[in-house]
Amino acid sequence: MSQVLHTPPPTTAPAADDLTALATRHGLSVSGARPSLPEYVRQLWARRHFIAAFSTAKLTAQYSQAKLGQVWQVMTPLLNAAVYYFIFGILLGTKKGVPDYIPFLVTGVFIWTFTQSSIMAGTRAISGNLGLVRALHFPRAALPISFCLQQLQQLLFSMGALVVILLCFGVPVSASWLLAIPALVLQFTFNTGVSMIMARFGASTPDIAQLMPFVLRTWMYVSGVMWSIDHLAKGHHDWPSWVVPVLQANPAAVYIDLMRYSLIDSFHSSQLPHHVWAIAIGWALLAGVGGFIYFWKAEETYGRG
């Protein structure tokens, strides 16, 4: 007798389309999937209290180990300004022909430090907080935004010292000081956008944080922090015609000069580039909106790998 063995027919794995349909039917979604842009904005707004509390906590902890504590929030930019005054103002003579040079210099240092610190903190926002990113589910843009908010709070502390310096050097209080508010809002928007761009770069290439100090130092030297772009241009008539407009349209220089124009009465509108407010708004929108969208597009990759 022959015996026929019947083997069961081979089973095939369900197709990907079938699995997708099954997950959709039961209300399942991909873990960590990137939400739509409007939903992402809504999630960020819902966590606004966390963003504010996180930035304040980071600011408080920044100098908690120092004996002078929060005094360093003001002392650090003031000491930087003192060093720049000695090297550039005295040794290199950049203060010649610049009225109210010390208020001019201190304003430039404080405003530049705001941009520099925001971008450096943003570069490490994801790579330096991987434990938080991997442990909790929240919109990752909350991190670079909170770090920029931290730097804004630190700048506001420093502005108190700046006001004292302005008054001590005879700069009068005027209605133009109110222009500092929209200038700071635009600069904060610009800083946050660039920080989110650098946060995405830093998340995939952590070594970029080692390169950024050199890039930022070069940017500082061409932004008129320690010297007047307008005054230097008048002494170099042999420069190509495009050099001065490019230097003046540099976003760091735009926000620094807007603050100088707002706070220092000897800094006149003739020293500003044409359509300066339009340029400031343009940089803020380009960096703020563009940086936010660029960061959002990689939302589901942060903390993986």
C-alpha positions in Angstrom: 0.0 0.0 0.0 1.2 3.4 -0.8 0.7 6.2 1.7 0.3 9.7 0.5 1.4 12.4 2.8 -0.6 15.6 2.5 1.5 18.7 3.5 -0.4 21.8 4.4 -0.3 24.6 1.8 2.4 27.2 2.5 1.2 30.2 4.4 2.0 33.6 3.0 2.6 36.7 5.1 0.0 39.3 4.8 0.8 42.0 2.3 1.9 45.4 3.4 -1.3 47.0 2.1 -3.4 44.5 4.1 -1.5 45.4 7.3 -2.0 49.1 6.6 -5.7 48.6 6.1 -5.9 46.5 9.3 -4.0 49.2 11.3 -6.2 51.9 9.9 -9.4 50.0 10.7 -8.4 49.7 14.3 -7.1 53.3 14.7 -3.4 52.4 14.9 -0.7 54.8 13.6 3.1 54.7 13.2 5.0 55.3 16.4 6.8 58.6 16.3 5.4 59.6 12.9 5.8 63.2 11.9 2.5 65.1 12.4 1.2 67.6 9.9 2.6 71.1 10.1 -0.6 72.6 11.6 -0.9 69.8 14.1 2.8 70.2 15.0 2.2 73.9 15.7 -0.8 73.0 17.8 1.3 70.5 19.9 4.0 73.2 20.4 1.4 75.7 21.6 0.0 73.1 24.0 3.4 72.7 25.5 4.2 76.5 25.8 4.3 76.3 29.6 6.9 73.5 29.5 9.0 75.5 27.1 9.0 78.6 29.4 9.6 76.5 32.5 12.4 74.5 30.9 14.2 77.7 29.6 13.9 79.3 33.1 15.2 76.2 34.8 18.2 76.0 32.4 19.0 79.7 33.0 18.8 79.2 36.8 21.1 76.1 36.7 23.6 77.7 34.4 25.6 79.5 37.1 24.3 77.5 40.1 27.8 76.2 40.9 29.4 79.7 40.8 29.7 81.7 44.0 28.4 84.9 42.3 25.6 82.9 40.8 23.3 84.9 38.4 25.6 87.9 38.6 27.6 86.2 35.8 24.7 86.7 33.5 25.7 90.4 33.4 29.4 90.1 34.2 30.2 87.8 31.2 29.2 90.1 28.4 30.6 93.1 30.3 34.0 91.4 30.6 33.9 90.6 26.9 33.1 94.2 26.1 36.1 95.3 28.3 38.5 93.0 26.5 37.2 94.2 23.1 37.5 97.8 24.2 41.2 97.3 25.1 42.1 95.4 22.0 40.0 97.1 19.3 39.2 100.4 20.8 42.6 101.3 22.2 45.2 99.1 20.5 43.7 99.1 17.1 42.0 102.5 17.3 38.5 101.6 16.1 37.0 104.0 18.5 38.4 107.0 16.6 35.5 108.9 14.9 32.8 106.9 16.6 30.8 109.0 19.1 29.8 107.3 22.4 32.1 104.4 21.6 31.6 102.5 24.9 27.8 102.5 24.6 28.3 101.6 20.9 30.6 98.7 21.8 28.6 97.4 24.8 25.4 97.4 22.8 27.1 95.5 19.9 28.6 92.9 22.3 25.3 92.3 24.2 23.2 91.9 21.0 25.8 89.7 19.3 26.1 87.5 22.3 22.4 86.9 22.1 22.7 85.6 18.6 25.9 83.7 19.2 24.7 81.9 22.4 21.3 81.1 20.8 22.9 79.4 17.8 25.5 77.5 19.9 22.8 76.2 22.2 20.5 75.3 19.3 23.4 73.3 17.7 23.5 71.0 20.8 19.7 71.1 21.5 19.1 67.5 20.2 22.5 65.9 20.4 23.0 67.1 24.0 19.6 66.0 25.2 19.2 62.6 23.7 18.1 61.1 27.0 15.1 63.5 27.1 14.4 63.0 23.4 14.3 59.2 23.7 12.5 59.0 26.9 9.6 61.4 26.3 7.2 62.2 23.4 7.0 65.9 22.6 7.6 68.2 19.6 11.3 68.3 19.3 11.2 71.9 18.3 10.4 72.7 21.9 14.1 72.2 22.7 15.8 74.8 20.4 12.9 77.3 21.1 13.4 76.9 24.8 17.2 77.4 24.5 16.6 80.6 22.5 14.1 81.8 25.1 16.7 81.1 27.8 19.2 83.4 25.9 16.5 86.1 25.5 16.0 86.0 29.3 19.7 86.3 29.9 19.8 89.3 27.4 17.0 91.0 29.3 19.1 90.7 32.6 22.0 92.3 30.7 19.9 95.1 29.3 19.6 96.5 32.9 23.4 96.9 33.0 23.3 98.4 29.4 20.8 101.0 30.5 23.0 102.0 33.4 26.0 102.3 31.1 24.1 104.4 28.6 23.0 106.8 31.4 26.5 107.0 32.9 27.9 108.1 29.5 25.3 110.8 29.0 23.0 109.0 26.6 19.5 110.4 27.3 16.3 108.4 27.6 14.1 109.0 24.5 11.0 107.6 22.9 13.2 105.8 20.3 14.1 103.3 23.1 10.7 101.7 22.4 12.0 100.6 19.0 14.2 98.1 20.9 11.1 96.0 21.5 10.3 95.1 17.8 14.0 94.9 17.1 14.4 92.2 19.8 11.3 90.4 18.6 12.7 90.2 15.1 16.1 89.1 16.3 14.6 86.4 18.5 12.7 85.1 15.6 15.8 85.0 13.4 17.9 83.4 16.2 15.3 80.7 16.8 15.0 79.8 13.1 18.8 79.5 12.7 19.0 77.5 15.9 16.5 75.0 14.6 18.4 74.6 11.3 21.6 74.0 13.3 19.8 71.7 15.7 18.9 69.4 12.8 22.5 69.5 11.5 23.8 68.9 15.0 21.4 65.9 15.5 22.9 64.1 12.5 26.5 65.4 12.7 27.4 66.2 16.4 30.9 67.2 15.3 29.5 70.4 13.8 29.3 71.8 17.4 33.1 71.8 17.4 33.2 73.8 14.2 30.6 76.4 15.1 32.8 78.6 17.4 35.1 79.3 14.5 32.2 80.1 12.1 30.6 82.4 14.7 33.9 84.2 15.5 34.4 85.0 11.8 30.8 86.2 11.6 31.3 88.4 14.6 34.3 90.1 13.0 32.4 91.1 9.9 29.3 92.2 11.7 30.5 95.5 13.1 30.4 94.5 16.7 33.6 96.4 17.6 33.8 98.8 14.7 31.5 101.0 12.7 30.7 99.6 9.2 29.7 103.1 8.0 32.8 104.8 9.4 35.1 102.1 8.0 33.5 102.4 4.6 34.1 106.1 4.4 37.8 105.5 5.0 38.1 102.9 2.2 37.0 104.4 -1.0 38.9 101.8 -3.0 36.5 99.0 -1.8 34.3 97.5 -4.5 30.8 99.0 -4.5 29.1 95.8 -3.3 31.2 95.4 -0.1 29.4 97.9 2.1 25.8 96.9 1.2 26.7 93.3 1.8 28.2 94.1 5.2 25.2 96.2 6.2 22.7 93.6 5.1 24.4 90.9 7.2 21.6 89.9 9.6 23.7 90.2 12.7 24.8 93.7 11.7 21.2 94.6 10.9 19.9 93.8 14.4 23.0 95.3 16.1 22.6 98.6 14.3 18.8 98.7 14.9 19.5 98.4 18.6 22.2 101.1 18.4 19.8 103.4 16.5 17.1 102.7 19.1 19.2 103.4 22.2 22.1 105.7 21.2 21.1 109.2 20.1 24.4 109.8 18.3 23.8 106.8 16.1 21.9 108.3 13.2 19.6 106.8 10.6 22.1 107.7 7.9 24.3 104.9 9.3 21.7 102.3 8.6 21.2 100.5 5.3 18.2 101.6 3.2 14.9 99.8 4.1 16.5 98.5 7.3 13.2 97.4 8.9 12.2 95.5 5.7 15.6 93.8 5.7 15.2 92.9 9.4 11.7 91.5 8.8 12.8 89.6 5.8 15.7 87.9 7.6 13.3 87.0 10.5 10.7 85.5 8.3 13.2 83.7 6.1 15.1 82.1 9.0 12.1 81.7 11.4 9.6 80.1 9.0 12.2 78.3 6.8 14.1 77.0 9.9 10.9 75.8 11.5 9.8 73.9 8.4 13.3 72.5 7.8 13.4 71.2 11.4 9.9 69.8 11.3 10.7 67.7 8.2 13.1 65.6 10.1 11.0 65.3 13.3 10.7 61.5 13.2 14.5 61.0 12.9 15.6 62.8 16.1 16.9 60.5 18.8 17.1 57.4 16.6 20.2 55.5 15.6 
